[in-house]
Amino acid sequence: MTGNIELKRTALNDAHRTLGAKLVEFGGWEMPLAYADGTIAEHRRCREDAVVFDVSHLGTVAVRGSGAQERLQGALTNDLAKVAPGRAQYTHLLDEDASVVDDIIVWWRDSDVFDVMPNASNTDSVVAAIGGEDVTASRSILAIQGPNARRRLEGISPEAAAVKRFHVANVEIGGVATVVAGTGYTGEDGVEIAVPNEHASGLLEQLVAQGVTPAGLGARDTLRLEAGLPLHGHELGAGITPLQAGLGWVVGWDKPAFIGREALIAEREAGPRRHLMAMMGRTRQPLRDGAEIIVRDAVVGTTTSGNFSPMLSMGIALGFIDADAGVSLGDPATIAVRGRTIEADIVPFPFWPPRS
């Protein structure tokens, strides 16, 4: 319980306990933060081998039938005409002022069959904008990620392991109907598998038997930060547009309509007032969100995410910097963290893999 609110639990909750997970509240759900070896070990395992995350707390909105594609085209920013059935696409749902209500993956399963995957807390807002049915409670989603993810998955299902990046397929795994997408949130290769709840624990057990390491929300966050991937509520959300976040590529500018189009076009013409940039500290001291970014003795912005990079052994952060501050890649910066200042540099995205 959190206050008087009972936490939601995924179908894998008992399995997490058996595996020794530390469970915490996250967005109204009880979720694994880390297992016995800890976040840094899980992070490295994802970069070097393969891990599995329970991401069943994320939403699934089923949009079906004649006119489904047109409904999504008229609401979401990206252009479904660029892809086809059997593909996945990253996109945004905007407010009328071009703020990002949510960032979404669309799984286009068949001609008129779409699974729209929002962040859990935004599922109701997505349903209000596009219609469809919230089927989140009927399935679990396991994300298998890492350079050896497909090789280890082959021992359970060669067909699932063969689903290409940003493709989607209906795959039977041990006689169970699943949906497999070549998507993830770590910067590594891998797939996400939607499986009926009653078969989720069995699939997790098989993955662990194949040498896939269970990983929690702690590693998921440090992995996405190293990869320079935005998190809703930090790099995306109210008052933040795709252009400010450096994600103009998710916009189908030639589409005649989507929610927030006019405001976004106006911002493109005027130029965004701030830009998301990356900062790397010069020591192991973790950087944090909500810290002032100081360049040439002036406060030029605020960090939105920060942590310690297990692969680089340095503090790293993302943050919005005023467009008129004249900040460029390579500029030295100071990050004011909890009463202390940390020397850093403005660096390109992503932090990992490092640029040669």
LINMO-V980328 format. One record per pair of residues at least 6 apart in sequence whose ideal C-beta (glycine too) atoms are under 7 Angstrom apart, sorted by sequence separation. I is the first residue (numbers start at 1). J is the second residue. D is the distance in whole Angstrom. If there is no record, write none. Layout:
# LINMO-V980328
i-><I	I>
j-><J	J>
d-><D	D>
This chain:
# LINMO-V980328
i-><1	45	83	94	95	108	109	163	184	208	230	242	281	321	335	16	23	24	35	73	94	107	127	153	154	170	171	224	292	293	308	309	334	335	348	23	34	63	72	92	93	106	107	118	153	184	195	242	279	293	23	24	42	63	80	93	144	170	171	182	183	236	242	293	306	307	334	335	22	106	107	116	181	193	235	292	293	306	334	21	22	69	78	92	93	123	150	160	168	169	180	181	291	306	332	333	22	78	92	104	105	159	290	291	305	333	78	91	104	123	160	168	180	251	290	305	332	333	21	77	104	116	157	279	289	303	304	20	76	77	90	91	167	178	179	230	288	289	291	303	304	330	331	16	19	20	76	102	116	157	166	178	287	289	303	304	330	13	76	77	88	89	102	156	163	165	166	178	289	302	329	7	75	88	163	164	288	301	302	317	328	329	10	88	163	176	287	301	327	329	8	88	102	160	176	286	287	301	7	8	9	87	101	243	286	300	301	7	32	86	104	242	286	300	2	5	7	85	102	176	241	85	101	102	165	243	284	83	85	243	300	31	85	241	293	274	298	300	315	29	76	163	244	287	293	243	246	284	286	287	27	173	244	246	284	285	287	295	160	241	244	245	284	244	283	295	303	93	160	281	72	280	281	185	281	316	93	187	280	295	186	279	16	153	186	279	295	145	150	185	187	294	312	149	187	278	279	293	294	312	143	145	147	149	186	235	311	12	72	146	147	149	187	276	277	293	294	309	145	10	12	68	146	185	276	277	291	292	11	145	275	291	10	66	68	144	274	275	291	10	65	143	144	274	64	274	275	287	64	143	274	288	156	228	273	277	287	288	63	141	142	156	272	141	271	62	63	141	142	75	156	279	60	61	75	139	140	155	234	287	139	279	60	61	139	140	285	59	72	139	152	58	59	71	109	138	152	283	59	71	108	140	152	58	59	107	109	142	281	282	58	61	142	281	282	57	144	281	59	115	280	61	279	280	61	279	59	63	279	280	63	144	279	61	63	235	277	278	62	109	234	235	278	61	62	234	278	280	61	107	61	62	278	107	231	59	60	60	244	59	88	105	60	87	88	87	88	225	86	87	86	225	58	86	226	235	56	56	222	226	55	54	55	222	52	53	226	52	225	52	53	27	88	27	50	51	88	50	51	88	50	49	49	50	46	49	50	46	50	119	228	228	227	228	226	226	227	226	103	12	11	103	10	102	129	103	60	100	55	100	99	46	99	100	47	99	100	46	99	100	98	92	52	52	92	91	52	90	51	50	51	52	53	98	50	52	96	97	187	51	96	77	94	95	98	187	93	94	97	98	53	96	45	46	98	45	94	42	78	42	46	77	78	79	42	77	78	77	43	79	42	46	35	39	43	39	43	35	77	34	73	76	33	39	74	75	32	33	34	74	75	32	33	34	11	15	31	12	11	12	15	26	12	19	21	47	44	43	40>
j-><7	51	89	100	101	114	115	169	190	214	236	248	287	327	341	23	30	31	42	80	101	114	134	160	161	177	178	231	299	300	315	316	341	342	355	31	42	71	80	100	101	114	115	126	161	192	203	250	287	301	32	33	51	72	89	102	153	179	180	191	192	245	251	302	315	316	343	344	32	116	117	126	191	203	245	302	303	316	344	32	33	80	89	103	104	134	161	171	179	180	191	192	302	317	343	344	34	90	104	116	117	171	302	303	317	345	91	104	117	136	173	181	193	264	303	318	345	346	35	91	118	130	171	293	303	317	318	35	91	92	105	106	182	193	194	245	303	304	306	318	319	345	346	32	35	36	92	118	132	173	182	194	303	305	319	320	346	30	93	94	105	106	119	173	180	182	183	195	306	319	346	25	93	106	181	182	306	319	320	335	346	347	29	107	182	195	306	320	346	348	28	108	122	180	196	306	307	321	28	29	30	108	122	264	307	321	322	29	54	108	126	264	308	322	25	28	30	108	125	199	264	109	125	126	189	267	308	108	110	268	325	57	111	267	319	301	325	327	342	57	104	191	272	315	321	272	275	313	315	316	57	203	274	276	314	315	317	325	191	272	275	276	315	276	315	327	335	126	193	314	106	314	315	220	316	351	129	223	316	331	223	316	54	191	224	317	333	184	189	224	226	333	351	189	227	318	319	333	334	352	184	186	188	190	227	276	352	54	114	188	189	191	229	318	319	335	336	351	188	54	56	112	190	229	320	321	335	336	56	190	320	336	56	112	114	190	320	321	337	57	112	190	191	321	112	322	323	335	113	192	323	337	206	278	323	327	337	338	114	192	193	207	323	193	323	115	116	194	195	129	210	333	115	116	130	194	195	210	289	342	195	335	117	118	196	197	342	117	130	197	210	117	118	130	168	197	211	342	119	131	168	200	212	119	120	168	170	203	342	343	120	123	204	343	344	120	207	344	123	179	344	126	344	345	127	345	126	130	346	347	131	212	347	130	132	304	346	347	132	179	304	305	348	132	133	305	349	351	133	179	134	135	351	181	305	134	135	136	320	136	166	183	139	166	167	167	168	305	167	168	168	307	141	169	309	318	140	141	307	311	141	142	143	310	142	143	316	143	316	144	145	120	181	121	144	145	182	145	146	183	146	146	147	148	145	148	149	146	152	232	349	350	350	351	350	351	352	352	230	140	140	232	140	232	259	236	194	236	192	237	238	186	239	240	188	240	241	188	241	242	241	242	204	207	250	250	212	250	212	212	213	214	215	260	213	215	259	260	350	215	260	242	259	260	263	352	259	260	263	264	220	263	213	215	267	215	264	213	250	215	219	250	251	252	216	251	252	252	219	255	219	223	214	218	222	219	223	216	258	216	255	258	216	222	257	258	216	217	218	258	259	217	218	219	197	201	217	200	200	201	204	217	204	214	216	311	310	310	310>
d-><7	5	5	6	5	6	6	5	5	7	5	6	6	5	7	6	5	7	7	6	6	7	6	6	4	7	5	7	5	6	6	5	5	5	7	7	6	7	6	5	5	6	4	4	4	6	5	6	7	4	6	5	6	6	7	5	6	6	5	5	5	6	6	6	7	7	6	5	7	5	7	6	6	7	5	6	6	7	7	4	5	6	6	5	6	6	4	5	7	5	5	5	7	4	7	5	6	7	7	6	4	5	6	5	6	7	4	5	6	6	6	5	5	7	7	5	6	6	5	6	5	7	6	7	5	4	5	5	4	4	6	6	5	5	4	6	7	6	7	7	5	7	5	5	6	5	7	5	7	4	6	6	6	5	4	6	6	6	6	6	6	5	6	6	5	4	7	5	5	6	6	6	6	7	7	5	4	5	6	7	7	7	7	5	5	6	3	5	6	6	6	7	4	5	7	7	7	4	6	5	5	5	6	7	5	5	6	6	7	7	7	7	4	5	5	7	4	5	7	5	6	7	5	6	7	6	7	6	5	6	4	6	6	6	5	7	7	6	6	4	7	6	5	4	6	5	7	6	5	6	6	7	5	5	6	5	4	7	6	7	7	5	7	7	7	5	6	6	6	5	7	6	3	7	7	5	6	6	5	6	4	7	7	7	6	5	5	5	7	5	6	6	6	6	3	6	6	6	4	7	5	5	6	4	6	6	5	5	6	5	6	7	7	6	6	6	6	6	5	6	7	5	6	6	6	5	5	4	7	4	7	5	4	6	6	5	4	6	5	6	5	7	6	6	6	5	6	6	6	5	6	5	5	6	6	7	6	7	4	6	5	7	6	7	6	6	6	5	7	5	6	6	5	4	5	5	6	5	6	6	6	6	6	7	6	5	5	6	6	6	5	6	4	6	6	7	6	7	7	6	6	4	5	6	5	5	7	6	5	5	5	7	6	7	6	5	6	5	4	7	6	6	5	6	6	7	7	6	6	5	7	6	7	7	4	5	6	5	6	7	4	7	7	4	5	5	5	7	7	7	6	5	7	5	6	7	5	5	7	5	5	6	6	6	7	6	5	5	6	6	6	6	6	7	5	6	4	5	5	6	5	6	5	6	6	4	7	7	6	5	7	6	5	5	6	6	7	7	6	5	4	5	7	4	5	5	4	5	5	5	4	3	5	6	7	5	6	4	7	6	5	6	6	6	7	5	7	4	7	6	5	6	6	6	7	6	7	6	6	6	4	6	7	5	6	6	5	6	6	5	5	6	6	4	7	7	7	7	6	4	6	7	5	6	4	6	7	3	5	4	6	6	5	6	6	7	7	6	5	4	6	6	7	3	7	5	6	7	4	6	4	6	5	4	5	5	6	6	5	4	7	6	5	7	6	6	4	5	5	6	5	7	5	7	4	5	6	5	5	6	5	6	6	5	6	6	6	4	5>
